[in-house]
Amino acid sequence: MDLATEAEGLRPLMFSIAYRMLGSVTDAEDVVQSGMLRLHERARAGEVIERPDAFASTITTRLSIDALRAARRTRELYVGPWLPEPLLVDDVDPARQIERDETASVAVLRMLERLGPVERAVFVLHESLGLDYDEIAEIVERTPAACRQILHRARQRVGADGTRFEVDRARSARLADDFLRALRTGDVDGVVRLLSNDVVLTADGGGKAPAIQHPMEGAVAVARFLIGLMRRGEKLGVKVESVFVNGEHTFVFRSAREATLSVLTLHISGDEIRSLSNQLNPDKLHHLGPTGDLFALVRGEGDTEHPL
């Protein structure tokens, strides 16, 4: 195969791996760009690659492992809880379109933060791409037996709390509609009925947007808090759009000038919301378009775009 011809078509595969590995659209795109450069260098050198997809998977995985190791210190110093960057399911950019499975959900990406770089790579390659242990071993430079053991440990760590969330568009859409209606009408009991008793709300402001610094627990507390936010948002002209992000039902909150302010993802299991993830850090929302300065908006300074 002509590697130069194949390279562009490999972008979606490379992004799929990098995003699941890093939980960041921006970092994933950087990894893909670096990987594409290496692919083109091999092509210019006249190298013939029999399996470009395997070659691209190897390059992307190894670059992602390096990126995770480099980011470890940064994430240790991160202000407040860390949440992944949201990825719109219907993103118009073909390079960002990924297979819709549980490993791309916000909930699972958060749990993957428990894993080391190689553990995460083995998990992603096996659970998302369906690679066998021999293929994974070659990519991560371990033995097949070691990869089998790594995956076993990774599954235990990721599934330690038994958390799994269903992806049923029709049912979650109905529940999300009821949830949004209850929030808008200030119906505390109605919101509580849709939440599990031990629901947890996690927010990521990264020190760059007003956000709770610790997860909030309990249906009544979360219901009252979200209704309060909704009331304040409506006074400030904030609009809400229902979309699918990472395969889960999500509300995108935008200012009157269409600047993205936050992305609230509902993690639904059965007929209740088990947890919620609210991404407010503007650094993690730029790929969705202009972002609003929520601090300025709350201070009453108007609908100001967040500085880049």
C-alpha positions as CSV (number, residue, x, y, z in Angstrom):
1,M,0.0,0.0,0.0
2,D,1.0,3.6,-0.6
3,L,1.5,5.1,2.8
4,A,1.2,8.6,1.5
5,T,-2.2,7.8,0.1
6,E,-3.4,5.9,3.1
7,A,-2.2,8.5,5.7
8,E,-5.2,10.9,5.7
9,G,-7.7,8.1,5.9
10,L,-6.0,6.9,9.1
11,R,-6.8,10.2,11.0
12,P,-10.1,8.9,12.5
13,L,-8.4,5.8,13.8
14,M,-5.6,7.7,15.3
15,F,-7.9,10.3,16.9
16,S,-10.0,7.5,18.3
17,I,-7.0,6.0,20.1
18,A,-5.5,9.3,21.2
19,Y,-8.8,10.7,22.6
20,R,-9.5,7.6,24.7
21,M,-6.0,7.6,25.9
22,L,-5.8,11.3,26.9
23,G,-9.4,12.4,27.4
24,S,-8.6,15.6,25.7
25,V,-9.6,16.7,22.2
26,T,-6.8,19.2,22.0
27,D,-4.1,16.8,23.1
28,A,-5.4,14.1,20.9
29,E,-5.2,16.3,17.9
30,D,-1.6,17.2,18.8
31,V,-0.8,13.5,19.0
32,V,-2.5,12.8,15.7
33,Q,-0.5,15.7,14.1
34,S,2.8,14.3,15.4
35,G,1.8,10.8,14.3
36,M,0.9,12.0,10.8
37,L,4.3,13.8,10.5
38,R,6.0,10.5,11.2
39,L,3.8,8.7,8.7
40,H,4.7,11.2,6.0
41,E,8.4,11.0,6.9
42,R,8.3,7.2,6.3
43,A,6.4,7.8,3.1
44,R,9.0,10.3,1.8
45,A,11.7,7.8,2.7
46,G,10.1,5.3,0.4
47,E,9.2,2.9,3.1
48,V,6.5,0.4,2.3
49,I,4.2,-0.5,5.1
50,E,2.0,-3.6,4.6
51,R,-0.5,-2.7,7.3
52,P,-0.7,1.1,7.6
53,D,-3.5,0.8,10.2
54,A,-1.4,-1.2,12.5
55,F,1.6,1.1,12.0
56,A,-0.6,4.2,12.7
57,S,-2.1,2.5,15.9
58,T,1.4,1.8,17.2
59,I,2.7,5.3,16.6
60,T,-0.5,6.9,18.1
61,T,-0.4,4.6,21.2
62,R,3.2,5.2,21.9
63,L,2.9,9.0,21.5
64,S,-0.2,9.0,23.8
65,I,1.7,7.0,26.4
66,D,4.5,9.6,26.3
67,A,1.9,12.5,26.5
68,L,0.3,10.9,29.5
69,R,3.6,10.5,31.3
70,A,4.4,14.2,30.6
71,A,1.0,15.4,31.7
72,R,1.1,13.5,35.1
73,R,2.6,16.4,37.0
74,T,0.2,18.9,35.4
75,R,-2.8,16.9,36.4
76,E,-1.5,16.5,39.9
77,L,-1.5,20.3,40.3
78,Y,-4.9,20.7,38.6
79,V,-7.3,22.9,40.5
80,G,-10.4,20.9,41.5
81,P,-11.7,17.7,40.0
82,W,-10.5,16.8,36.5
83,L,-13.0,15.9,33.8
84,P,-12.3,14.9,30.1
85,E,-13.0,17.3,27.3
86,P,-16.4,16.7,25.8
87,L,-16.6,15.3,22.3
88,L,-19.8,15.9,20.3
89,V,-21.1,12.6,18.9
90,D,-22.2,14.4,15.7
91,D,-19.0,16.4,15.2
92,V,-18.8,17.7,11.7
93,D,-15.1,17.0,11.5
94,P,-14.6,13.5,10.2
95,A,-11.3,13.2,12.0
96,R,-13.1,13.6,15.3
97,Q,-15.8,11.0,14.6
98,I,-15.2,7.9,16.7
99,E,-17.0,4.7,17.2
100,R,-19.7,5.0,19.8
101,D,-19.0,2.7,22.6
102,E,-18.8,2.8,26.4
103,T,-15.0,3.4,26.4
104,A,-15.6,6.9,24.9
105,S,-18.1,7.9,27.6
106,V,-17.3,10.6,30.1
107,A,-17.9,8.2,32.9
108,V,-15.4,5.6,31.6
109,L,-12.8,8.2,30.6
110,R,-12.9,9.4,34.2
111,M,-12.4,5.9,35.5
112,L,-9.5,5.4,33.0
113,E,-7.7,8.2,34.9
114,R,-7.1,5.5,37.6
115,L,-4.8,3.6,35.2
116,G,-1.1,4.1,34.4
117,P,-0.2,4.9,30.8
118,V,0.5,1.4,29.7
119,E,-2.5,0.0,31.5
120,R,-4.7,2.5,29.8
121,A,-3.2,1.7,26.4
122,V,-3.8,-2.1,26.8
123,F,-7.4,-1.4,28.0
124,V,-8.2,0.9,25.1
125,L,-6.6,-1.3,22.4
126,H,-8.4,-4.4,23.6
127,E,-11.7,-3.0,24.7
128,S,-12.1,-0.3,21.9
129,L,-10.2,-1.7,19.0
130,G,-10.6,-5.4,19.8
131,L,-6.9,-6.1,19.2
132,D,-5.6,-9.5,20.5
133,Y,-2.8,-9.8,23.0
134,D,-0.1,-10.5,20.4
135,E,-1.0,-7.3,18.5
136,I,-1.1,-5.3,21.8
137,A,2.1,-6.8,23.0
138,E,3.9,-5.5,19.9
139,I,2.5,-2.0,20.3
140,V,3.3,-1.6,24.0
141,E,6.5,-3.6,24.0
142,R,5.4,-6.2,26.5
143,T,4.8,-9.9,26.2
144,P,1.3,-11.2,25.4
145,A,1.1,-12.9,28.8
146,A,2.0,-9.5,30.5
147,C,-0.7,-7.8,28.5
148,R,-3.3,-10.3,29.6
149,Q,-2.4,-9.6,33.2
150,I,-2.3,-5.9,32.7
151,L,-5.8,-6.0,31.2
152,H,-7.0,-8.1,34.1
153,R,-5.7,-5.5,36.6
154,A,-7.0,-2.6,34.5
155,R,-10.5,-4.1,34.4
156,Q,-10.5,-4.5,38.2
157,R,-9.4,-0.9,38.8
158,V,-11.8,0.6,36.2
159,G,-14.7,-1.5,37.4
160,A,-13.9,-1.3,41.1
161,D,-17.1,0.7,41.9
162,G,-19.3,-1.3,39.6
163,T,-20.3,1.8,37.7
164,R,-21.6,1.3,34.2
165,F,-24.0,3.6,32.3
166,E,-26.4,2.6,29.6
167,V,-26.4,4.4,26.2
168,D,-30.1,4.2,25.1
169,R,-30.9,7.4,23.1
170,A,-34.6,7.1,23.2
171,R,-35.0,6.4,26.9
172,S,-32.2,8.9,28.0
173,A,-33.8,11.6,25.8
174,R,-37.1,11.2,27.5
175,L,-35.5,11.3,30.9
176,A,-33.3,14.3,30.0
177,D,-36.4,16.2,28.7
178,D,-38.2,15.6,32.0
179,F,-35.1,16.6,33.9
180,L,-34.7,19.8,32.0
181,R,-38.4,20.7,32.4
182,A,-38.2,20.1,36.1
183,L,-35.1,22.3,36.4
184,R,-36.7,25.1,34.5
185,T,-39.9,25.1,36.5
186,G,-38.0,24.8,39.8
187,D,-39.7,21.5,40.6
188,V,-37.3,20.1,43.3
189,D,-39.4,17.0,43.9
190,G,-39.5,16.4,40.1
191,V,-35.7,16.6,39.8
192,V,-35.2,14.4,42.8
193,R,-37.4,11.7,41.4
194,L,-35.1,11.5,38.3
195,L,-31.9,11.3,40.4
196,S,-30.6,8.3,42.3
197,N,-30.5,8.8,46.0
198,D,-26.7,8.8,46.0
199,V,-26.2,10.8,42.9
200,V,-22.9,12.7,42.6
201,L,-22.4,16.0,40.7
202,T,-18.8,16.7,39.7
203,A,-17.7,20.0,38.2
204,D,-14.4,21.0,36.4
205,G,-13.6,24.7,36.4
206,G,-9.9,24.2,36.4
207,G,-9.6,27.5,38.4
208,K,-10.8,29.3,35.2
209,A,-14.5,29.2,35.8
210,P,-16.7,29.3,38.9
211,A,-17.3,25.7,39.9
212,I,-17.7,23.6,43.1
213,Q,-14.3,22.4,44.2
214,H,-15.5,19.0,45.5
215,P,-18.2,16.6,44.2
216,M,-21.7,17.2,45.6
217,E,-23.6,14.2,46.8
218,G,-27.3,13.4,47.4
219,A,-30.4,13.9,45.3
220,V,-31.9,16.8,47.3
221,A,-28.7,18.8,47.5
222,V,-27.9,18.3,43.8
223,A,-31.5,19.2,42.8
224,R,-31.6,22.4,44.7
225,F,-28.1,23.4,43.5
226,L,-28.9,22.8,39.9
227,I,-32.3,24.6,40.1
228,G,-30.5,27.6,41.6
229,L,-28.0,27.6,38.8
230,M,-30.8,27.4,36.2
231,R,-32.6,30.3,37.7
232,R,-29.5,32.4,37.8
233,G,-28.6,31.4,34.2
234,E,-32.0,32.4,32.9
235,K,-31.6,35.8,34.4
236,L,-28.3,36.2,32.6
237,G,-29.8,35.1,29.3
238,V,-28.2,31.7,29.2
239,K,-29.6,29.2,26.7
240,V,-29.6,25.4,26.9
241,E,-29.2,22.9,24.0
242,S,-29.7,19.1,24.3
243,V,-27.0,17.2,22.5
244,F,-25.2,13.9,22.7
245,V,-21.6,14.1,24.0
246,N,-19.4,11.0,24.2
247,G,-22.5,8.9,23.6
248,E,-24.4,10.3,26.6
249,H,-27.2,12.8,26.8
250,T,-25.9,16.3,27.6
251,F,-26.9,19.9,28.0
252,V,-24.7,22.6,26.5
253,F,-25.2,26.0,28.1
254,R,-24.4,29.0,26.0
255,S,-24.6,32.7,26.5
256,A,-26.9,35.1,24.6
257,R,-24.0,35.6,22.1
258,E,-23.7,31.8,21.6
259,A,-20.5,31.5,23.6
260,T,-20.2,28.0,25.3
261,L,-20.2,28.3,29.1
262,S,-20.5,24.7,30.3
263,V,-21.4,21.1,29.2
264,L,-23.4,19.1,31.7
265,T,-23.4,15.3,31.0
266,L,-26.0,13.0,32.5
267,H,-24.8,9.5,33.3
268,I,-28.0,7.5,33.1
269,S,-28.6,3.9,34.3
270,G,-32.0,2.4,34.0
271,D,-34.6,5.1,34.8
272,E,-32.4,7.4,36.9
273,I,-29.5,9.7,36.7
274,R,-26.6,8.1,38.6
275,S,-24.2,11.0,38.3
276,L,-23.5,14.3,36.5
277,S,-20.4,15.8,35.1
278,N,-20.2,19.5,34.5
279,Q,-17.4,20.8,32.3
280,L,-16.9,24.5,32.7
281,N,-13.1,25.0,32.1
282,P,-13.0,27.2,29.0
283,D,-9.6,25.6,28.0
284,K,-11.5,22.3,27.5
285,L,-14.4,23.9,25.5
286,H,-12.5,25.9,22.8
287,H,-12.9,23.1,20.3
288,L,-16.7,23.7,20.5
289,G,-16.4,27.3,19.4
290,P,-16.1,30.6,21.2
291,T,-16.2,30.3,25.0
292,G,-17.8,32.7,27.4
293,D,-16.1,34.2,30.5
294,L,-18.4,32.8,33.2
295,F,-16.6,34.8,35.9
296,A,-17.4,38.0,34.1
297,L,-20.9,37.0,33.4
298,V,-21.6,36.2,37.1
299,R,-20.1,39.5,38.1
300,G,-22.6,41.2,35.9
301,E,-20.0,42.4,33.4
302,G,-22.1,41.2,30.5
303,D,-21.7,38.5,27.9
304,T,-17.9,38.6,27.5
305,E,-15.9,36.1,25.5
306,H,-13.2,34.3,27.5
307,P,-9.7,35.4,26.5
308,L,-7.6,32.8,24.7
